[in-house]
Amino acid sequence: MTDLAPNLQENDDKARSIILSTYYEINGEYRGKTEIELRGIAQMIAREQPFKFDDADVMEVIDYAENIRAVPASRLIIEGLRWLLPPIVVLCITYVLLLSK
């Protein structure tokens, strides 16, 4: 049980770090804080006032990250090949056609 607690805290810290960025995406929706919001948060922290994170936002970031990590390597390889093979084939055909002239 003691091994799990630091991991949960680490996940919370990473999620909070992502939330305090200008740009991140969850399920195709782009989110983030504006620079003005981040400056205001920085001033609060500098005055030793804690910034309250929305627990639902933190859990949503953690859940999304876990879903991404759960994608099997085989699926990633197949998707990568699906995107890379067509341009590689076109380049190879172009190269062969240029050499044959």
N, C-alpha and C positions, 0 to 999 in steps of 0.2 A: 504494500500500500504506500510506503514511503517513496518508492520509485515513481509512482503515478503522480503524486502531488507536484513535484518540481516540473514535470512535463506539462501539466495543466497550466501552471504559472507561466512557463515558457511560451506556451501557445497563446495565453492571454496577452503576454507582453508583445509577441509578434503581431497579433491582431490589432492591438492598440497602436503599434507603430505604423501599420498599414493604414489604419483609420486616420492617423495624423499625417497623411500625405496629401499632396495636391491631386493625385490621380490614381485611382484603382478601379477595377471592374469586378462585378459579381453578377453572374448569369446574364452577361451582355449589357448590364446597366453600369454606366460609368459614374463613379462617385469620387468624393474627395472633398477636402476643405479648400477654401480660397486662401490666397496668401494673407488677406486681411484677417480671416478667421484664425489662421495659424499664428499670426502676430499677436492677436488678442489672447490666445491660449498661452503663448510664450510669456506674455506680460503677467498673466495670472500665476503661472508657475514661478516666475521670477519674484513675485510678491508672496510666494509660499502658499498660494491658494491652490488647492487641488482642482484638477480638471476632472469632472465626472463624465466617464464614458457611458454611453447607453449600452446596457448589458445585452440587449437584443442585437445591436450592431456588432458587438464583439463576438457573440455566438454565431452570427450569420457569417462573419469572416472566417471563423474557425471551421464551421461546417463546410463552407465552400472549399477551403483549403484541403480538408479531409476528403471531400469528394474528388478533387483533382488528383490527390495522391493515390486514390483507390483505382485509378484507371490502370489497367494492366499494361505491361511493357509491350506485349504483342500487339495490342490495339494501337499504341503509339507508333510502333514500327510500321504497321499497315497503313495508318493515316499518313505518316511521313512519306512512304513510298507512293501513295496515291497522289500526293501533291508534287513530289519530286520527279517521278518517272516521266510524265508527259513532257516537261520542258527539257529533260535530259535527252529523250528520244528525238525531239525536234532539233536540238543542238547537234546531235550525232548525225541525223539525216542531212542537215544543212552542211555540216563539215564534209560528209562524204560527197554531196553534190558539188561543193566548191572544189574539192580535190579532183573530181572526175573531169572537170573542164580544162 
